[in-house]
Amino acid sequence: MVAPAHDGERPMRQSTRDDAEPIDDGWGLTPIDWDAFWKTEDDAAEWAIEPLIPAGRCTALYAAAKVGKSLLALDVAAAAATGGSILGQPKTEPITVLYVDLEMTAADLRERLGDLGYGPDDDLTRLVYLQLPSMPLLDNDLGGELLVDLAVRHGVDLVVIDTMARAVSGEENSADTYRSFYRYTGLRLKSAGIAVLRIDHQGKDTERGQRGSSAKVDDLDVVFKMTSDGGHLFNLKRTHSRVPWVPIELDIVRHEEPFLRHVLAHDAWPAGTSDTAMLLDDLVVPLDATSSTAMAALRLAGNGKRKTVVLAALKYRRAQS
């Protein structure tokens, strides 16, 4: 039955059941309640690891061989898991990281952790490390199910896959390989609110990005290309993004004394950062406020700002405190 149209409006189909109720069978088929949607502020964390990996999203970091992408990933993962300084920034509360290492031996890992300043006295329990696991690969149902189950059981905030080429069984140049990875692993992790960092290789054609099928980027929220000046300076350039507030570019310096570490070379604040920080000060918005809280306060005061600027202003205020 179709309801009659009024005032030229398009008719709306009526339910064939008078007692129809929302479907709730675990398949995610319940439509959004728009009234509740707009009344709810999202106070979830923006970052798993700031300013590189957004929380609950899938990020890729790729580079040519031997540039140091895995070393950078291990540095930020270990710092995040121990509550240490990440990229030279102020220390934060630790998160739990599941690191799937498909390349390094125990000797390699011990040497790298030692170079990064870690030893037997450091608490690495929140760095859940799988070294050369023989688990099923992640472009099939069982592999994805096992990994996600492990991540959920450990209360993981971030999964690092190092490297993507070794994590899948399908052909690297086949789009179906990465569609299967997303179906069986990526989607499950995203649904669980767990962030992912995929480490990958650059292709022979540097203009075409990651090695293999172009479908690799289809399910990614952020992609960074890592390059080096041949010494201690590295550049991470955002080549793809569904998250506009992630920095377009990051310059990183690798220090080797007193131990190896990676540090942001500088902070390039977006236009309006300091002015927005002063507005937040005037509104007495707490230093540890989320972007949602800060944006709501600014809107209420008639000074709405873009999320990119608000995130930068919050970080700017913490750096100045």
N, C-alpha and C positions, 0 to 999 in steps of 0.2 A: 504494500500500500504506500502511495506517495502523498505526503501532506500537500495541500494546495499552497501555491505561491502567493505572497502578499507584497504589494508595492514593487513589483518587478523583481523581487528576490528569487534566487534560485531555490527550487523546492528541496527539502531535506528528506532523505529516506528514513522512514520509521522502522524501529525494530520489529521483527516478525514475532517477537515474544514480549508480552507485557511485563513479564517478571525478569527480563534480561539483566544479568549482573556482569560486572567486569570479569574478564578471564584472569585467573590467577593460578597458573599451573607450572610456574617455574621457568617458562619460556620467555618471559619479558614482554608479554602481550597486553599488559594493562596500560591503557593510554595515560598520558600525563593529565593530572588534575591541574588545570591552568590557574585556578584560584590559589591553590596551595603552592604552585610553582613560583608565582610572583611574590608571595608573602614570605618565602624562605630565602634567607641569605646563606650563601655558601661559605662556611668558615673553614673549609678543609685547607690544609697546607698547600701553597702553590708549588713548593719545591721539594723534591727528594734530595737533590744536591744542588744548591744555588751556586752560580747562575747557569748550570749546565744541564741538569736533568729535571724537568717538571715532574711533580708528583702524579702518579697514576697514569703516566703517558709513556709512549714508546719513542725512545731516542736512539739514533744511530751516530756513531763516530767512526769515520773511515779515513784512511791515509795510505800512502805508499808503504811498502815494506821497510821495516827498520826505522821508521820515523819516531816511534816511541808511544804509539797509541795505547798499547797494553800497559805500559809502565805508568802512563797518566791515569788510566782507568783504575789500576791497583792502588795508586796513591790516593785518589779521591775516595775510593771504596773503603780502604782501611781507615782513613781519617774520619769518614762519616760513621763507621761502625764503632770507633773508639771515642767519638766526641771531640776529635782533635780539630786543628785548624785546616780548613779545606781551601786550597788555592790562596793561602795567606790571609783568609778572612777570619773574623772573630770566631771562637769556638761555639758550637751549638750542641744541643742535646743529641746523643747518638741515635742512629737508626740501625735497623737490622738489614744486612745486605747478603743476598745469596749470590755467590760468584761461581759461575760454571766455567771452569778453566779447561779447555780442550787442547792446550798446547804445551804448557810448562811442566817440567819434571819437578820433583820435590826439591832437588838441588837448586834449580832455577828460582823457585819460589822463595826458598830460604835466603838465597843471595839477594834477591830483590827486596824482600822485607827488611833484611839487614841494612841494605843501602838506604832504605826509607826511614831508618832509625828505630825499627821494631825489634824486640827480642823476647826472651822467655818471661820477662817481668810485665809485659804488656798484656792487657785483657782484650783478646781478639775473639771472644765468644760470640759477639754479634756479627762477626764476619763468618758466615756459614759458607765454607769453601769446599767445592767439589773439584778435586783434582783428577783430570783425565778419567772421568766417570765412564763406565761401560753401559750406561742407561740407553734405552731406545732413543733414537734421534727425534727432533722436535717438530718435524713436519708430518708426524703421524699421531694417531689418537693416543696410543699408550704412552709415548714419550711426553706429550703435552700434559696428559693426566698426571703422570708421576711427578713432573716438575712442579706443576701448580699445587698438587697436594703437599709436596715438601715445603714449598714457599708458604702456604697457608699454615701448616703445622708449626713452622718456626716464626710465624708472625712477621714475615719479611715485608719491608717497605720497597725494596729495589732488587731486581734480578739483573746481573751482568752476564752477558753471553759472549765469551771470548774464545774463538771467533765464530762469526755466523756461518762461514763456509764449512766449518767442521760440525755444525750443529744440525745439519739437514742431510737427508739421504738422497734427495732428488737432484737432478741436474742443475748446476748453478745458473745456467742460461735459460732455464725454463721458468716461465711465470707461474706455472702450477706449483712449483716448489714453495714459493713464498706465500702464495694464497693458502696452501695447506698449512704452512707454519702459522699463519695468522689464525686460521680456523681452529687449529688444535692447541696452539700455545698462546699466541699473542692476544687473541680475543679473551681467552680464559683469564689471563693475568690482568688485562684491563678491566674485566668485569669484577675481579676481586680487588680492584683499586691499587694494584701493585705496579710500580714503574719498572721499565725495562731499558737497559742500555745495551745495544747491540754493537759489538766491535767488528769492523769489517775492513776488507782490503779495497784499495783503489784499483780501478781497471786500467788497462794499458792506455786507453784514451782518457787523459785527465779531464777532458771536458764532459765526459759522459758519466762521471761520478763513480759509484761503487761498482766493483767487478760483478759481472753476471747480468741477469735480467733486469730491465728497467722497472719491473713490477716490485722490486725490493722496496721501493719508496712508497708503494700504495698505502700500506697500513701504518706508516711512520708519522708521528706527530712533529718530530724535529730531526733534522739531519745536519750534522756538522762535518765539514771537511777540514782535516788537520794537515798543516804544512809546516815545514821547518826552514830556518835560514841556514841550516847546516851546522849550527852551533847550539846555543842555549835558548834561542827565541823561537816560539811556536805561535802559530795563528790558527784559530778555530773560526771558520766562516760558516754561517748558517746558510745552507743551500736550499732547504725546503722547510716549511713550517706551517702547522695549523694553529700555532700558539704565538700570536704576534708580540707578546711581551717578553719572549725569550730574546736575549741580545743577538743582534745581527752578526757581531764579530767579537771575539775575545783574543787578546794577546796575553801569552803566558811565558814566563821566564822560568827555566829550570836551574835551580841552585844545587850545588853539590857539597857545600859545607855549611854547617857541621855534619849534615846528612842531606841526602837527595830529597828535593821537594819541588813542587810546581807552585808558582805564585802568579796571581794576576798582575800583569805589567802596569795596568792603570784602570781607573774607572771612568768611563766616558758617560757622564750623566745626561739623560735626555733633557731637551729644552723644557724649562718649567719645573725642574726637580726642586731646586732650593726654594722657590716661591711656594710650591705645594707643601714642602716640609714646614715652612713657617705657618701656613694655614692650619696644618695638623697640630702644630704647637699651640696656636691660638685657640683651637677647638678642644685642647687638652685630650687629644686622642693618645692612648697609651703607646709606648714605644714598641711593645710586642703585639700590637693590634694586627689582625689579618687585613688583607687588602679589601675584603668585603666590608668589614667594619669601617675602615677608613673612607672607602668610597661612599658608603651610606651617610657618614657624617658630613662629607663634603657636599653631597647632593642636598642634604637637609639645610645646609647653610647657603645653598644657591651657588656653589662653586664646584660642580661636577667635573671630574678629570678622567682621562683615559687610564686604563689599568696599568699600562706601561709606565706612565709617569708616577702613579700612586705607588707602585712597587718600588720604583727607584727612590721616591721620597721617603718611604719607610726605611729602606736600607741606608739612605743618606743620614737620617736622624739617628739610627743606631750607631753608625760610624762616628758621628759627632758627639755622642753621649759619653 
